[in-house]
């Protein structure tokens, strides 16, 4: 194992492996305000995954008061407390950039129906 992989391995988290593109997720972020720390929830559709190892990121999009908001979050960041998958999406693309142009029901992703148990 190379030195870089050995150093990176202690920062990797394996709890977020089941998050895929098209999934509707709820991310619990640690926000520091002065001396206080609180948890803020950001929920939206995963429109892209990028990178490998410590550099892996998720792009999450939601529409808030008619304005599209996107956040690029490092998957292995210590600021992320938890990632919940609310709904699995059925998509045929690696990146869902086309959702940026769509509004309302046209911007929805179909739900993946799992038959396996």
N, C-alpha and C positions, 0 to 999 in steps of 0.2 A: 504494500500500500504506500502511495506517495505521501510526502509530508503534508501537502495541501489537503488531501482527503482525510488524513488523520486529524488535522486541526478542525476541518469542517464537520466531521462526524459528530462531535460533541454538541454542535448547535442544531443539528437536524431534528425535526419532530416528525413522527410517523402517524400522528393522530389525524392528519388531514389528507390522507391518501384517497378517500372515497369521493372527493369533490371533483366534478367534471364540468366541461363546458356545457352550458344550457341549464345547469342546475340553479334553482332558486335557493340562496343561502342566507343565513343570518350570522354575521360576524360580530363577536363581542370584543371590542377594542378597549384597552386600558388608556384612559385620558388623564393626563396629569395637569391639574390646575393649581398652581402655587404649591402649597404643601399637601394638598388633598389629591387623592387618586380615585377615579370612579370608572365604571364600565359603561361604554356607550355602544349601542347596537346599530349596525349598518346592515340593511338587508337589500338584496337585489339579485339580478341574474348574472351569472358568471359568463362573460362574453369572450374571455380568452385566458389561456394559461401560457406562461412563457418561462424559459430557463430550466435549469436542472440544479439539483443540490441546494445549497444555501441561497443561490440567486433566483430561485423559483418565485414567480409572482402570479397573482390572480388579478384580473381586471373585472371589477364588479360594477354593474350599472343599475340605476334605479331612476324613476321619474318622480321628482318631488315638487309639488305645486306647479306642474306643467313644465318644469325645467329638468333636463336630463343631467344627472350627476353620476360621475364615474370616479372610482377610486382604484388605484393600483396598489395592492397590498402584498408585501413579501410574506410568503406562506410560513416561513420559519422565524418570523419576527417575534421577539419577546413581548411586543405590544399587543399581539393577538392572544386573547385569553381562550377563545373557543370558536370553532366554525361548525355551525349546525346546517345540515342539508335539510331544507324544508320540503322541497319537491325535486325529484330527478327529472331532467328534461331530455326529450328525444330530439336530437339534432344530427345533422350530417355534415357539419363543418367544424373545423378546428377553431375558427375565430368567427364571432357573430357580429361583425362590424355593421352589417346591413340593418341591424335593429336600431341603429342611431337615426336612420331616416324615417322609421316607422313610428306611428302614433296610435295610442289606444289599443284595440284588440288585435290590430295587425302586428303589434310588437310583442305578442305573447308567444311563448314557446310551448309546444305540446308536451304533455306529461308522459314519461316513460312508464309503461305498465309492466311490472315485473311478474312473471308467472313462476319464477323459481322461488324455492323456499330455503 
